[in-house]
Amino acid sequence: MSNLSVIILCGQSPRHIYFANELCRHCQPKAIIQETGSHQFVGKIFKLLKDPKKLWQKISRWLRDRKRYRGNPEAKYYFGENEPKLDRAELGIEIPYINDEQVLSIVDQYQPDVIAVFGTSLIKGPLLEKGRLGIINLHGGLSPEYRGADCTFWALYNQEPEKVGCTIHYINAGIDTGKLIAHVSPEVKETDTELELFWRAVKSSTQAFCELFDRLESGDKFGTIQESKGKLYQVKDRQAGHERHLEQLLTNGLLKNIDLKERVTWFKS
């Protein structure tokens, strides 16, 4: 276990809770700050009511996700039949917005070696400068080629299953554009679905994140500048037609006879 002091910033989904629990076992955690996103709810509703097209897209995505997540498959993937919950519940702090002044106050109070991030909204302002060894993000795609949202989906849609994976990187003011620390690609199986691949990638990347603590403590230096802008995918880019196309690709054998094992690439500075 590393002696690095760490503050964890994350969301509230089972994958985020899994991430927080695993990191807590491999460092000296000071706080687990979970973003609820409640500050955006009313404003988003008013905006959607003014734009019927966007409102319908939002409803369609909500219906899609209700179908995909029926039966809590993500919770079962990470926790089996157990309830997803923080092992260190006493460290948990819920905040509406990750850039809230309260977060900055907590960080200034503990002065952590590392701020570890997974599943929050875009971090801005003075928080970007905190953490003695940096503020480090787990992104669900291989940057710079796959930045933004739904990167596992788009890698499969583009018929590039070898590019499914996650990036561990330092956070800067851009979207998934900070200096690279590691690319983590999961094992890919013939029977995999998009969600299974994404969840496995997160699980593999979380273990790499834990390893990173030990490597940073031993003096290893990481951080390679991303040489291109790559591609930024947004939530709105994913439409029903794209989903039907990927479903057909998988049915037609996109992953047939595939033999991709877990791969981790570290980017030393």
C-alpha beads as a LAMMPS data file, in Angstrom:
LAMMPS data file: protein, C-alpha beads

269 atoms
268 bonds

1 atom types
1 bond types

-500.0 500.0 xlo xhi
-500.0 500.0 ylo yhi
-500.0 500.0 zlo zhi

Masses

1 110.0

Atoms # bond

1 1 1 0.000 0.000 0.000
2 1 1 1.224 3.492 -0.867
3 1 1 1.714 6.173 1.765
4 1 1 0.536 8.902 -0.601
5 1 1 -2.345 10.999 0.708
6 1 1 -5.207 11.094 -1.795
7 1 1 -8.523 12.888 -2.227
8 1 1 -10.939 11.110 -4.573
9 1 1 -13.411 13.052 -6.726
10 1 1 -16.006 10.844 -8.393
11 1 1 -19.624 10.234 -9.361
12 1 1 -22.150 7.963 -7.679
13 1 1 -22.578 5.070 -10.130
14 1 1 -21.434 1.568 -9.108
15 1 1 -18.275 1.914 -11.232
16 1 1 -17.362 5.128 -9.415
17 1 1 -17.928 3.516 -6.021
18 1 1 -15.791 0.536 -7.072
19 1 1 -13.035 2.943 -8.145
20 1 1 -13.132 4.777 -4.817
21 1 1 -13.102 1.563 -2.790
22 1 1 -10.134 0.100 -4.647
23 1 1 -8.109 3.296 -4.400
24 1 1 -8.801 3.518 -0.679
25 1 1 -7.162 0.110 -0.245
26 1 1 -3.972 1.278 -1.932
27 1 1 -3.314 4.754 -0.502
28 1 1 -3.993 7.021 2.447
29 1 1 -7.427 8.448 1.549
30 1 1 -8.450 11.771 3.065
31 1 1 -11.882 12.309 1.495
32 1 1 -14.190 10.836 -1.131
33 1 1 -16.105 13.697 -2.743
34 1 1 -19.058 12.539 -4.847
35 1 1 -20.697 14.912 -7.316
36 1 1 -24.500 14.637 -7.391
37 1 1 -25.099 17.029 -10.304
38 1 1 -28.222 18.396 -8.619
39 1 1 -27.198 22.006 -9.328
40 1 1 -27.840 21.516 -13.050
41 1 1 -31.257 19.874 -12.919
42 1 1 -33.614 22.870 -12.955
43 1 1 -31.565 24.802 -15.499
44 1 1 -31.401 21.825 -17.839
45 1 1 -35.164 21.295 -17.671
46 1 1 -35.866 24.904 -18.677
47 1 1 -33.402 24.681 -21.574
48 1 1 -34.905 21.431 -22.840
49 1 1 -38.446 22.832 -22.699
50 1 1 -37.326 25.570 -25.075
51 1 1 -35.915 23.061 -27.580
52 1 1 -38.354 20.206 -28.431
53 1 1 -35.754 18.393 -30.566
54 1 1 -33.226 18.238 -27.743
55 1 1 -35.995 17.306 -25.313
56 1 1 -36.963 14.321 -27.471
57 1 1 -33.301 13.280 -27.793
58 1 1 -32.952 13.440 -24.030
59 1 1 -36.098 11.364 -23.492
60 1 1 -34.882 8.814 -26.069
61 1 1 -31.525 8.465 -24.311
62 1 1 -33.292 8.126 -20.960
63 1 1 -35.518 5.334 -22.303
64 1 1 -32.490 3.632 -23.884
65 1 1 -30.550 3.719 -20.644
66 1 1 -33.485 2.424 -18.613
67 1 1 -33.618 -0.584 -20.928
68 1 1 -29.851 -1.148 -20.927
69 1 1 -29.538 -0.879 -17.159
70 1 1 -32.669 -2.831 -16.245
71 1 1 -31.829 -5.196 -13.413
72 1 1 -28.794 -3.162 -12.284
73 1 1 -26.205 -5.009 -14.420
74 1 1 -23.447 -2.538 -13.570
75 1 1 -23.924 -3.009 -9.844
76 1 1 -23.874 -6.799 -10.285
77 1 1 -20.711 -6.616 -12.416
78 1 1 -18.750 -4.807 -9.711
79 1 1 -20.465 -5.937 -6.510
80 1 1 -22.278 -9.179 -7.270
81 1 1 -25.386 -9.409 -5.125
82 1 1 -24.059 -6.878 -2.613
83 1 1 -25.228 -3.293 -2.453
84 1 1 -22.811 -0.809 -4.065
85 1 1 -21.555 1.343 -1.204
86 1 1 -18.414 3.059 -0.048
87 1 1 -16.226 0.918 2.194
88 1 1 -15.000 4.121 3.825
89 1 1 -18.386 5.786 4.171
90 1 1 -17.016 8.073 6.898
91 1 1 -14.897 9.778 4.212
92 1 1 -17.832 10.362 1.852
93 1 1 -18.956 13.916 1.101
94 1 1 -21.733 14.674 -1.389
95 1 1 -21.578 17.966 -3.257
96 1 1 -23.818 19.264 -6.057
97 1 1 -20.992 20.501 -8.302
98 1 1 -17.349 19.462 -8.483
99 1 1 -16.155 23.066 -8.836
100 1 1 -18.031 24.142 -5.711
101 1 1 -15.965 26.229 -3.300
102 1 1 -16.472 23.516 -0.675
103 1 1 -14.314 21.137 -2.720
104 1 1 -11.489 23.649 -2.884
105 1 1 -11.774 24.186 0.851
106 1 1 -11.501 20.436 1.556
107 1 1 -8.488 20.126 -0.731
108 1 1 -6.791 23.082 0.927
109 1 1 -7.499 21.549 4.335
110 1 1 -5.835 18.201 3.565
111 1 1 -3.156 19.271 1.040
112 1 1 -3.142 15.811 -0.639
113 1 1 -0.281 14.374 -2.636
114 1 1 -2.708 13.333 -5.392
115 1 1 -6.263 14.210 -6.397
116 1 1 -7.779 11.207 -8.206
117 1 1 -10.762 11.848 -10.490
118 1 1 -13.307 9.601 -12.182
119 1 1 -16.793 10.420 -13.436
120 1 1 -17.201 14.095 -12.559
121 1 1 -18.104 17.058 -14.719
122 1 1 -15.297 19.159 -16.218
123 1 1 -12.946 20.514 -13.558
124 1 1 -12.138 24.208 -13.867
125 1 1 -10.322 27.038 -12.119
126 1 1 -7.935 26.852 -9.156
127 1 1 -8.708 23.182 -8.442
128 1 1 -6.631 22.326 -11.533
129 1 1 -3.499 23.490 -9.713
130 1 1 -3.989 21.368 -6.601
131 1 1 -2.348 18.111 -5.509
132 1 1 1.386 18.000 -4.779
133 1 1 1.922 15.357 -7.472
134 1 1 -1.003 16.461 -9.613
135 1 1 -4.671 15.968 -10.319
136 1 1 -5.138 12.725 -12.248
137 1 1 -8.158 11.504 -14.204
138 1 1 -9.464 8.139 -15.358
139 1 1 -11.080 8.665 -18.783
140 1 1 -13.129 5.926 -20.458
141 1 1 -11.404 6.076 -23.846
142 1 1 -7.946 6.057 -25.390
143 1 1 -6.954 9.710 -25.710
144 1 1 -6.339 11.560 -27.929
145 1 1 -8.086 9.401 -30.528
146 1 1 -11.144 8.826 -28.364
147 1 1 -11.962 11.757 -26.084
148 1 1 -15.265 12.731 -24.506
149 1 1 -18.287 10.444 -24.073
150 1 1 -19.228 6.877 -25.097
151 1 1 -15.713 6.072 -26.295
152 1 1 -16.126 2.292 -26.026
153 1 1 -19.212 2.566 -28.218
154 1 1 -17.403 4.643 -30.847
155 1 1 -14.330 2.407 -30.928
156 1 1 -16.610 -0.553 -31.691
157 1 1 -18.716 1.480 -34.127
158 1 1 -15.518 2.403 -35.998
159 1 1 -14.610 -1.300 -36.049
160 1 1 -11.560 -0.750 -33.877
161 1 1 -12.043 -3.090 -30.884
162 1 1 -8.290 -2.953 -30.303
163 1 1 -8.784 0.718 -29.379
164 1 1 -11.264 0.057 -26.591
165 1 1 -9.755 1.153 -23.309
166 1 1 -9.160 3.904 -20.777
167 1 1 -6.612 6.652 -20.305
168 1 1 -5.035 7.737 -17.041
169 1 1 -3.845 11.306 -17.509
170 1 1 -3.054 14.555 -15.758
171 1 1 -5.940 16.999 -15.962
172 1 1 -5.565 20.334 -17.697
173 1 1 -8.160 22.885 -18.813
174 1 1 -9.173 20.833 -21.884
175 1 1 -11.403 17.772 -22.247
176 1 1 -9.217 14.661 -21.827
177 1 1 -6.216 16.519 -23.281
178 1 1 -3.749 16.460 -20.363
179 1 1 -0.395 14.689 -20.337
180 1 1 -0.674 10.915 -20.689
181 1 1 0.240 8.585 -17.854
182 1 1 -1.122 5.244 -19.111
183 1 1 -3.321 3.591 -21.719
184 1 1 -5.160 0.547 -20.382
185 1 1 -6.896 -1.801 -22.823
186 1 1 -8.961 -4.694 -21.434
187 1 1 -9.220 -8.250 -22.639
188 1 1 -11.755 -8.413 -25.479
189 1 1 -13.920 -11.517 -25.804
190 1 1 -16.076 -12.683 -28.694
191 1 1 -19.249 -12.562 -26.607
192 1 1 -18.646 -9.088 -25.161
193 1 1 -21.172 -6.293 -25.257
194 1 1 -20.309 -2.605 -25.245
195 1 1 -21.119 -2.278 -21.551
196 1 1 -19.138 -5.365 -20.533
197 1 1 -16.102 -4.055 -22.375
198 1 1 -16.424 -0.632 -20.793
199 1 1 -16.840 -2.046 -17.297
200 1 1 -13.858 -4.398 -17.760
201 1 1 -11.766 -1.498 -19.031
202 1 1 -12.656 0.514 -15.927
203 1 1 -11.799 -2.413 -13.669
204 1 1 -8.410 -2.934 -15.344
205 1 1 -7.694 0.799 -15.311
206 1 1 -8.563 1.094 -11.625
207 1 1 -5.917 -1.524 -10.828
208 1 1 -3.400 0.400 -12.948
209 1 1 -4.348 3.562 -11.052
210 1 1 -3.567 1.795 -7.778
211 1 1 -0.212 0.677 -9.183
212 1 1 0.458 4.280 -10.169
213 1 1 0.442 5.349 -6.513
214 1 1 3.328 3.000 -5.740
215 1 1 5.235 4.106 -8.801
216 1 1 4.813 7.792 -8.013
217 1 1 5.891 7.208 -4.438
218 1 1 9.031 5.418 -5.644
219 1 1 9.917 8.462 -7.770
220 1 1 8.758 7.443 -11.239
221 1 1 7.854 10.396 -13.450
222 1 1 5.022 10.256 -15.969
223 1 1 3.510 12.590 -18.515
224 1 1 3.682 12.596 -22.308
225 1 1 2.087 15.445 -24.236
226 1 1 -0.748 14.329 -26.513
227 1 1 0.542 15.000 -30.004
228 1 1 -2.826 15.475 -31.705
229 1 1 -6.326 16.678 -30.873
230 1 1 -7.812 13.358 -31.924
231 1 1 -11.586 13.160 -31.862
232 1 1 -13.993 14.552 -29.266
233 1 1 -17.261 12.616 -28.993
234 1 1 -20.238 14.199 -27.254
235 1 1 -23.280 12.521 -25.719
236 1 1 -25.519 14.058 -28.388
237 1 1 -23.474 12.443 -31.188
238 1 1 -24.787 8.980 -30.370
239 1 1 -28.110 8.473 -32.133
240 1 1 -30.460 5.510 -32.563
241 1 1 -29.148 4.855 -36.069
242 1 1 -25.618 4.519 -34.764
243 1 1 -26.786 2.037 -32.160
244 1 1 -28.584 -0.088 -34.735
245 1 1 -25.457 -0.091 -36.888
246 1 1 -23.260 -1.298 -34.013
247 1 1 -25.797 -3.967 -33.092
248 1 1 -25.591 -5.230 -36.676
249 1 1 -21.786 -5.186 -36.620
250 1 1 -21.717 -7.291 -33.465
251 1 1 -24.334 -9.673 -34.846
252 1 1 -22.259 -10.061 -38.020
253 1 1 -19.170 -11.068 -36.038
254 1 1 -17.198 -7.902 -35.305
255 1 1 -15.581 -9.675 -32.344
256 1 1 -15.498 -13.175 -33.834
257 1 1 -12.249 -15.071 -33.233
258 1 1 -10.781 -12.041 -31.515
259 1 1 -7.718 -12.549 -29.340
260 1 1 -6.950 -9.365 -27.449
261 1 1 -5.490 -9.668 -23.963
262 1 1 -5.219 -6.905 -21.397
263 1 1 -2.586 -4.339 -22.376
264 1 1 -1.093 -1.485 -20.317
265 1 1 1.176 1.179 -21.815
266 1 1 2.918 3.579 -19.433
267 1 1 4.068 7.009 -20.611
268 1 1 7.149 8.039 -18.658
269 1 1 8.372 11.606 -18.883

Bonds

1 1 1 2
2 1 2 3
3 1 3 4
4 1 4 5
5 1 5 6
6 1 6 7
7 1 7 8
8 1 8 9
9 1 9 10
10 1 10 11
11 1 11 12
12 1 12 13
13 1 13 14
14 1 14 15
15 1 15 16
16 1 16 17
17 1 17 18
18 1 18 19
19 1 19 20
20 1 20 21
21 1 21 22
22 1 22 23
23 1 23 24
24 1 24 25
25 1 25 26
26 1 26 27
27 1 27 28
28 1 28 29
29 1 29 30
30 1 30 31
31 1 31 32
32 1 32 33
33 1 33 34
34 1 34 35
35 1 35 36
36 1 36 37
37 1 37 38
38 1 38 39
39 1 39 40
40 1 40 41
41 1 41 42
42 1 42 43
43 1 43 44
44 1 44 45
45 1 45 46
46 1 46 47
47 1 47 48
48 1 48 49
49 1 49 50
50 1 50 51
51 1 51 52
52 1 52 53
53 1 53 54
54 1 54 55
55 1 55 56
56 1 56 57
57 1 57 58
58 1 58 59
59 1 59 60
60 1 60 61
61 1 61 62
62 1 62 63
63 1 63 64
64 1 64 65
65 1 65 66
66 1 66 67
67 1 67 68
68 1 68 69
69 1 69 70
70 1 70 71
71 1 71 72
72 1 72 73
73 1 73 74
74 1 74 75
75 1 75 76
76 1 76 77
77 1 77 78
78 1 78 79
79 1 79 80
80 1 80 81
81 1 81 82
82 1 82 83
83 1 83 84
84 1 84 85
85 1 85 86
86 1 86 87
87 1 87 88
88 1 88 89
89 1 89 90
90 1 90 91
91 1 91 92
92 1 92 93
93 1 93 94
94 1 94 95
95 1 95 96
96 1 96 97
97 1 97 98
98 1 98 99
99 1 99 100
100 1 100 101
101 1 101 102
102 1 102 103
103 1 103 104
104 1 104 105
105 1 105 106
106 1 106 107
107 1 107 108
108 1 108 109
109 1 109 110
110 1 110 111
111 1 111 112
112 1 112 113
113 1 113 114
114 1 114 115
115 1 115 116
116 1 116 117
117 1 117 118
118 1 118 119
119 1 119 120
120 1 120 121
121 1 121 122
122 1 122 123
123 1 123 124
124 1 124 125
125 1 125 126
126 1 126 127
127 1 127 128
128 1 128 129
129 1 129 130
130 1 130 131
131 1 131 132
132 1 132 133
133 1 133 134
134 1 134 135
135 1 135 136
136 1 136 137
137 1 137 138
138 1 138 139
139 1 139 140
140 1 140 141
141 1 141 142
142 1 142 143
143 1 143 144
144 1 144 145
145 1 145 146
146 1 146 147
147 1 147 148
148 1 148 149
149 1 149 150
150 1 150 151
151 1 151 152
152 1 152 153
153 1 153 154
154 1 154 155
155 1 155 156
156 1 156 157
157 1 157 158
158 1 158 159
159 1 159 160
160 1 160 161
161 1 161 162
162 1 162 163
163 1 163 164
164 1 164 165
165 1 165 166
166 1 166 167
167 1 167 168
168 1 168 169
169 1 169 170
170 1 170 171
171 1 171 172
172 1 172 173
173 1 173 174
174 1 174 175
175 1 175 176
176 1 176 177
177 1 177 178
178 1 178 179
179 1 179 180
180 1 180 181
181 1 181 182
182 1 182 183
183 1 183 184
184 1 184 185
185 1 185 186
186 1 186 187
187 1 187 188
188 1 188 189
189 1 189 190
190 1 190 191
191 1 191 192
192 1 192 193
193 1 193 194
194 1 194 195
195 1 195 196
196 1 196 197
197 1 197 198
198 1 198 199
199 1 199 200
200 1 200 201
201 1 201 202
202 1 202 203
203 1 203 204
204 1 204 205
205 1 205 206
206 1 206 207
207 1 207 208
208 1 208 209
209 1 209 210
210 1 210 211
211 1 211 212
212 1 212 213
213 1 213 214
214 1 214 215
215 1 215 216
216 1 216 217
217 1 217 218
218 1 218 219
219 1 219 220
220 1 220 221
221 1 221 222
222 1 222 223
223 1 223 224
224 1 224 225
225 1 225 226
226 1 226 227
227 1 227 228
228 1 228 229
229 1 229 230
230 1 230 231
231 1 231 232
232 1 232 233
233 1 233 234
234 1 234 235
235 1 235 236
236 1 236 237
237 1 237 238
238 1 238 239
239 1 239 240
240 1 240 241
241 1 241 242
242 1 242 243
243 1 243 244
244 1 244 245
245 1 245 246
246 1 246 247
247 1 247 248
248 1 248 249
249 1 249 250
250 1 250 251
251 1 251 252
252 1 252 253
253 1 253 254
254 1 254 255
255 1 255 256
256 1 256 257
257 1 257 258
258 1 258 259
259 1 259 260
260 1 260 261
261 1 261 262
262 1 262 263
263 1 263 264
264 1 264 265
265 1 265 266
266 1 266 267
267 1 267 268
268 1 268 269
